């Protein structure tokens, strides 16, 4: 497709990037939705399944991972329409955390930071390998030991 034809559908390059961003999140959200009903009741097992699904998706397409999670395009900010799919995915996470008895208000931020770090390291240092993927069970255990349903929240130190 030539640029003039492409710009008949999109106003600018950033609009194209926005459409790609929205499509990436829509596709991941569809994957998450399909797995959601089959998640086990056990919090660790459910979070392990969610984390593995996420890491596998991000490792399978490092460029898409960067677009979805790292904002590599200068000047790009997703529109509300394309960002809605990312929000929907986070709402799924909140539902799973609630169902798992995780009430810490920072839990979803901690969760996404852990998984983003694992995905970034896997893509940068062992593409196609297992080096960081094999750490997912330990990461889930660490997460639950900090914010899990049977955990007393630690007091913040000044």
ABEGO torsion letter per residue (X at the ends): XBAAAAAAABABAAAAAAAAAAAAAAAAAAAAAAAAAABBABAAAAAAAAAAAAAAAAAABAAAAAAAAAGABBGBBBBAAAAAAAAAAAAAAAAAAAAAGBABAAAAAAAAAAAAAAAAAAAAABBGBAAAAAAAAAAAAAAAAAABAABBBBBBBX
